Every structure is written in C-alpha cells, then in structure tokens.
Amino acid sequence: MEELLHYVWKHKLFPLKELKTTEGSPVEVIDPGLHNHNAGPDFFNAKVRIGGVLWVGNVEIHRCASDWKRHHHDTDTAYDSVVLHVASDIDTSVFRTDGTAIPQLELHYPPYLQKNYEELLRADRYPACYRLIPKLPKFLLHSWLSSLQLERLAAKTAQIECLLADYGQDWEQAFFISLARSFGFGVNSDIFERWARTVPLAAVNKHRDCLFQIEAFFFGQAGLLDEAPADDYVRRLQKEYDYLCHKFGMKRSLEGHWSFLRMRPGNFPHIRIAQLACLYHRSQGLLSRLMEAGTLQQLREALTGGTSPYWLTHYSFGGVSEARPKSLSRTSADLLVINTVVPFLYAYGKRRGDERLCLRAGNLLEELKPENNYITRMWGECGLQAAHAGDSQALIQLKKNYCDTRKCLFCRIGYEYFKADSATY
C-alpha cells in the first residue's frame, strides 16, 4: 500500500538491517524530506547518502517501480530532481527525461505496521493532544490563539521587511510580489512569486494605461507565450512582448513550472495573471488605495476586478469556451485581504509606529470569516473551532510552527497536555 510506504518513509520506520539500492550500494537516510501533498515528487529536499556520496534532492515513492513510467514521470522534467526512487516491488529500472538511471531502494515494513496502520494514520493526522483540547478552558484557548495571531503577523512583517530590503524600500514592488504570491492560491504560490520578481514593475507602470501591453509584459515574462497556440490574440501579444523586450532590455529568466494538476479552469495561471493584469491596469497606486480603504467592502471591490474580453471565452490560450466573466470570487478576494493586505497594513503601521493601522489590521481579520482549508478543518475535528480569520491564521501558525516542528513544550496546549494526568483525556 503506497500510503503506508509514505508513512514508513516519513517516520523512518525501516527494518534494522542495512538498506541497499538494487545495485548493492548502501543507503543511509539522513532526512526523509518534506512531505509534498501537491503535484510533483512525494518528498522534497531529502538528504540521503548512497554509496558514501551525500545527495540532497527529492524522493518519489510507489508501490511498484513500474508505476514511475505508468504515471509518465519519465517524460516530466519536474521529476528530474529525484535522487532516489523507493518502492516495495522493484520490477523495472527507472530513468529521468535525459535517460539517466535513478537509484532505487526496495523498502519493506514490519507486518505489525499493517495491523496498526489506521491508528498510526489517525495519530499522524491529529496532534497528540487532540483528546485534551475539548476539556481546556475557553479563556486559555482564546488567549493562546490571540498570541498566535500576533506571532503570525510578526512573521509576515519580517518577510515584508526582507522584500523591502531586496528592492530598495520600494513598497509598491514589495506589495506586487506579495500580491502575486497570493494569486497563486497555494499550489502556484512559489512560481507566482518567482514570476513577479522577473516583472520590471517600473517599466509596466509606463504602460499602465494599456491593458493589452500589461498582459504582454505579464504573459511574456511568465513564459506562457512561448508555446501557446497561435491564434490572432497570441500573435499580437508575442509581437508586443518582443517590442517591449527590445525597448526595456528585458530577458525572461523564470525558473519552474506552472501547475495545472487537479485544478479547476477558473484557477488556471492564465486566468490569475489576466486578473492581476486587469487589477494593475485600473488601479493606479494600488497599495495606497488599499491602505486607505475604509471598509472591508471597499477592499473587496478594489480587488475583485475582471479580465480583458479575450478571457471571457478562454481559460488558456487557444481553445474557446462558453462565455463567462472571470472575476475573482468573494472568497478569493477575502483570501487576498487576509494574506496580503492585512500583513502590509500591519507592517506599515509598525514601520510608522502607528498603532491605529496595526489595530485596523487585526479588526479586519476579526471581521472576515475563517479560512476553510485542511488545517482549519483538522482543528475543528479536534474541537478547536475558528470564529473568524484571525483565529484561522492562528491555527495555521499553531500547526506549522508548533505541531509540525514538534515544539510541544513551547505550546500552551502542549504544556497542559504534558502536566495533565492521562486519565483526564
């Protein structure tokens, strides 16, 4: 069972005997890596020593080695970074797109693990203290969530300060990069940020009155014009992008791949970039406008936007679809407020020493509904419900910075768990 192999690898529940590749080279697992729940290899940034050589890269796990080719990994460059292929049945060799062979490890687990599998999965899904949470005083939980919310805002402020340092204290540039990352909505967040760093915003601002030229800037720098189906609109964008590259001396240097896996068409990178282009076309001084917005509704209206007419009948370049507006949903706009506007409002307030801006950032989080994601759903099942977005941000901070890193001794819930008699939960 592949899921169990993932669990065994993640928690290093290997047999005591020495591990070896199918070629006989000894294998030492130093760090199994970060479990990836999205498209791409199963574990990122693993550290393994194979035949005395330390490798740092990704690990892919299958039940049968032949699943590698069955899943078309042999033709997907996203899997070229795999340094070790793990399977319980090595029935074939596996290769990268350039034809180089990938070391393989045949991994088995003790029989008792199968028997305890469901219990292990449940323990892995919830924090160890989950039985205690419903018994804790509401005041304790509320005060801890408030502290976690401030901690998360402080962490995001530090990230904004790093961006400002990288871009000469240019708040607009830093905001554009942060907003672009949020437009990735998780799956494409990293590549959206890398893309935004390649966009010459000062040059874009010189053509801000022309949506078509902004789209040429954005789609060209994203690499989405390179192999797009050549309809008339794409040809015009390609021609305009070539002109802009010559005018401003631009070179596309984006590294990475846009993800489309298990994604609704309305979330395709093409649509998100078109929405962002439209937003920048119609909103001169976007950061100032958002900072000065008096109500949550004004923020939503400023962010919702739309697209150019081409995207009314397209989700990507080429194929025509049924005509439908591609405005951001209210839920998406709220996520942009939570993940970009609020942190910038808080960071700007801290920079200026204006507590009113910091307080307004906190008030916006309390006015917004809590986020609905796997982390908030997990805490809800444990009895810890989020009342508003401030709480959901706190729960994300708790999961990522305490539970995932096993910092139970630094957590108030963990402290109560450690000192409590086991009979109480």
N, C-alpha and C positions, 0 to 999 in steps of 0.2 A: 504494500500500500504506500503510494508516494507521499501522502500527508504524514505518515508515520516516519518515513525516511527523513523528511524535513525536520520533524521534531527531534529525531535522534541526532541529526547533524547539528541542529541549532544548540542543543544542550550537551553535545559531545558525549552521548551515551554509547560509546563504542565498546566493542569487546576488548579485553585486556591484551590480547595478542597483538603483535606488531602489524601495523597497516602497511600494505604494499600496493603499488599500481599493478595493472595487468602485465606490465613489462618487468615486474620484480623490484622496482625502485622503492625504498622505504618512504613512507608518508608520515609527516608529523603535522597535526592540525594545531596551529598556534592560536588562531582566531577564526571561528567559522564564518564570520562576516555578519552583515546586517541583512535580516530577512526582508526581501522585497515582495510586496503584495500587489505590485502593478506589473506592467509589461516589462520584459527583459529577464535577465538571469535571476535565479532564485535567491542568491545571496551576494551582496555587494561587498567589496573591499575585504575579502577574506585573506588570511595570511597562512600559507601552507609551505612546509619545507619538503621538497621532493628530491630524493637522491642527494641531499645535502645542500641544495640550492633553494633559497628563500624566494617564494613567489607571492606577490600581492596583486590580487585581481578578483574576478568573480567566479562563483561556483554554480553549476547547474545540476539539478538532481532529477532523475527519472526512475521509474520502476524498472524499465528495460532500456538498455543503451540505444536500441534501435528507435526509441521514441525521439531521439535527437533529430534524425532525418525525417521521421514521421511528422514532427512539428515544424519542419523547414528551418531549423536553426543553422543548417549547413549553408543556407543561402542568405542568412540575415546577419549583417555586419554588427548588429547590436550584441551578438554572441561571440564576436571575435576576441573579446576581453576575458573569456572564460579560461581559467588556468587549470581547472580540474573538473572532470565530469564524474559524478557519483551515481551509481545505480546498484540495485540489488541483483540484477541479472545482466552481466556484460555479454551480450550476444552479437556485438559488432564493434568495429572501430568507429570513431567519430572525428570529424575534420572541421576546421574553420573555413571561411569563404575562400581563403587563398590556398586551401589544400593541405595546410599543416595539421598534423595529428595533435589531438588533445589528450593528455594523460588521463587515465580512467582508474577509479577506485571502486572495487566491488565491496559494497557495505552491507552487512547483515546486522540484525539486532537480536538480543536475547529473547527467547519465546515468551517470557513473562511480560514483556512490554506490550505485546499484542493484547493480552488479557487486561492490562491496566490502561489501555490506550484512551478510552473515553474519560477516565478520571484524570489522566495526565493532561488531556486537551482542556478539560474544564479548569484545572488548576493553572494552566498556561494562559487561558483566556481572561480569567479574573485575577485581580491581586489577591495575595494570600489572606488579606484582612477583610475580604468581602463579607464574611458572615458577621463581623463585628459592626459594620457600618450602620445598619438599621438601629442598633442599640445605643449609638453615641448621641449625646445631647445636640440638639439643633444649633445651639449657640456656638458650640465648638466647631461644628462643620461650617457654619456661616462665616465665622471669623477666619478660619483656615482658607476658605475659598476667596475671601476678600484679599488676604495676603498673597495668595497665588495669582490673583488678577493683577495686582500691582507688580508682582515679580515678572509676570509675562510682559507687561507694558514696559518695564525697565529693560528687559532683554531685547525687545523690539527697538527701543530707543537706542540701545547700544549698536544695533545693526544699522540704524539710520545714520548714526554718527560716523560709522565706518564708511558708508556710502558718501557722506558729505566730505570726509577726508580724502576719498579717492577722486572726487570731482570738484575740488577747489571750493567747497562750501556752497555749491550750486544746488539750492533746494529743489528747483524745478527738475533738474536732471535726476537727482536722487528720488524724487517723487515718481517720475516717469518709470524708472527702473522698478521701483516697488510696486507701482500700479500694474505694470506689465507682468510681474511675477504673480500677482493676484489674479490676473486674467487667465493664467494657466490653470487655475482652479485645481491645484494638487497634481494631477497627472502630468501636465506640461509646465509646471511652475519653473523648474530649473532651466529648461531651454528657453522659456519666455524671458527669464532674467538675462541669460546669455545673449539672446537676440537684442534685448533693449540696450545692452551695453555696446552693441555694434551700431546702433542708430545714432547718427550725428544730429542730435536734437536742435542744435543751433542752426544747422542747415535746413532742417524741417521747418523751423519757425519762419524762415524766409519765404516759405511757400504755404503758409498755414491757411491762406485764403482759398486754396485749390485742393479739394478733397482728392481728386484724381492723382495729383502729384504726391500727396501724403501716402496714398495707397502704393504708389510706385516705390517710394522710399521704403515703406514698411515691408511689402511683399518681396521686394528685391533683396533687402538685407536678410530676410528670413529664408532665402533660397527657394521660395515656393514658385518662382517664375522659371526656374532652371529647366524643369521637365514638365511644365504644365501643358495640357492640351492646347493647341494653338488656335483658339477662337479669336475673333477680332479684338475683344477687350484685352485678352492676354497679350496679343501682339502690340497693342498700343501701350500697355504697361511696360513691357520689355523695352520698347523703344524709348519711353520716357525715363526708365531707370538707367539705361545706357547713357542718356544725355545728362542725368543728374550725377552719375558716377564721374563722367568727364568734367562736369562743372565743379564738383566739390572734391575731386580726387578720392572718391570712396572706393574701398575694396571690401567685399563680403568676406568675413572671417568667422562665420558662425560654425561652431562645432557641436555635433549632436544630431539627434533625430526627433522629429515631431511624432508624437504618439497618437494613433487613431484607434487603438485596440479597445474593444468593449466601450466605445464612446458614441453617444447619440450625435447625429449630424449637426444639431444646433450647438454642440460643444467643439466642433472641429476647429483646429487652429486658424483656418482661413476665416471663419466667421468671427472668432475672437479678435483677430488682427483687424478685420474690416470694422468691427465695432469700436476698437480703440482708435483707429484712424478717424472715424467719424466724430468721436468724442473730442479729439485734439483739433479737428477742423472747426468745430462750432464753439469751442470754449477757450478763448484767449485768456491766458493767466489762470489756467485750470486750478492750480494749487491754491491761489489766493481766493478764488471763487468758492472752493470747497471749505477753506478755513473760515470764511466769513458767513457761510450759510447758517441761518438762524435756527432752522428746524430740520428734523430728520427727513421730512418730506421733501424739502428743498435739496437735500443731498441726494436723495433718490432720483429726483427729476434731473439733477445735473449729471448723474452717472448713467442713466438709462439709455439715452441716445438711440441710435439706429445704425443703418449702413447706407452705402451708395445703392442706386437702383439695381445694379448688376446682381447684388446678393439677395434680392427679393426672390429670384428664381434659381439660385445656386447655393450649394453648401460647400463646394470646392470649385476649382477652375474646370470648365468643360461641361460636364453633364448638366442638363437643365432639369429643374424640379418644379413642383407645383408652387405657384407664387405664395409667399408667406413673409410677413415682416420678421426681421431678425433682431428685434430689440432685446436688451438684457431683461431677464425676468426680475421681479421684485426680490426674490430670494438671492439671485446673483448680485444685484446691486447692494443688498444688505451685507453680503459677504465682503464686497469691496470696501464698504464702510468699516466693517469690523477689522479687516486685515490690513488696510492701507490708510484710510482717512483718520481713524481714531489714533493709531500709533503716531502719525505725523502731527496731529493736533497735540498729543501728549508730549512728543519730543520737542515741538516748537515752544510749547509752554514751559518746558524745563529749560530750554536754551535761553528764553527771555526772562525766566524767573516769574512767569505769570501763572499763578495757581488757578486762575479762572479758566484758562484753556485746559489745564490738566483735569479740573473738575468737570468741565464740559465733555471731555473725552470719556470719563467714567460714566457720566449721565447718559451719553449716547449708548453705551454698552448695556446699561440697565433698561433703556427704552426698547432695545432690539430683542426680538425673540431669540432663544438659544439656538445654536447651530445643531443641525441634525446630521451626525456622522457616526462612524463606528465607535469612536471614543466616547461620545456622549451617550450613545445607546448602551454601551458596555457599563458605564457608571450607573445609568438608570436601572439596569437589571440588577445592579448591586445595591440599589436603594438610595443612590445619591442623584437626585433629580436637579437639573439646571432650571432656574427660574427665568433667566434672561441670558443675553450674550456674554455678559461679564462672568457669569457662572460657567458657561460653556468654555470660555477661554481659560478659566481657572482649572477646569477639569482636564483640558488638553495639556496645560502646564504640569499638572499633577502626574498624568500618565507618562509624558515624555521625559520629564526631568527628575522624577522620583521613582515611579514604578519600573520603567524600562531600564533605568540605571541602578536599580536596587538600592536606592538611598532611603530605605525604610526608617533608619534611625534619625533622619532629618525631617521626617514627615510627622505631622501631628497625629494623623490616624495611625501611622506605624508605631508611634510612641504608645498610644493607647492599646494597640494590639500586643506589643511586647510586655506591657506591665499587667495585662488582664489575665485572669485565670481562664484556661482553655474551656472550662465548663460553662463560662458565660456566653460562649459563642459556638 
